[in-house]
Amino acid sequence: MKLEVGDRVTVESESTERSPRTGVVEEVIDEARAPRYRIRWDDGHESIYTPAAGAVSRAEPTEKA
């Protein structure tokens, strides 16, 4: 799946004890070799993420009041 800046994503956890994480793609770093994205998570943290097969999906946009 190709993601773009501004896409909301849900990332499944590798552990069954943790919930999926959601966030917004802030930057597409490298798509030529392997996709990598800078994601700002809903908890305020930010990280570089390289998705494993089937681990990431687009999330519904959240409504802002």
HUSUL-V349609 format. One record per residue. SS is DSSP state (helix for helix, strand for strand, loop for the rest). NEAR is the number of other C-alpha atoms within 10 Angstrom. D_CENTER is the distance of its C-alpha to the mean C-alpha in whole Angstrom. Layout:
ss->(SS	SS)
near->(NEAR	NEAR)
d_center->(D_CENTER	D_CENTER)
//
This chain:
ss->(loop	loop	loop	loop	loop	loop	loop	strand	strand	strand	strand	loop	loop	loop	loop	loop	loop	loop	loop	loop	strand	strand	strand	strand	strand	strand	strand	strand	strand	strand	loop	loop	loop	loop	loop	strand	strand	strand	strand	strand	strand	loop	loop	loop	loop	strand	strand	strand	strand	loop	loop	loop	loop	loop	loop	strand	strand	strand	loop	loop	loop	loop	loop	loop	loop)
near->(10	8	18	13	13	13	16	22	20	17	19	18	13	10	8	8	7	9	11	14	14	21	23	22	22	19	16	17	14	11	11	7	6	10	16	17	22	18	24	18	18	12	9	8	9	15	12	15	16	15	16	10	7	9	13	20	17	16	14	11	12	7	5	4	3)
d_center->(11	11	9	10	10	10	8	7	4	6	6	9	11	14	17	18	19	16	14	10	8	6	6	6	6	9	11	11	13	14	14	18	18	15	11	10	7	8	6	8	8	10	13	13	12	10	9	9	7	9	8	11	13	12	9	6	8	8	9	12	13	14	18	19	23)
//
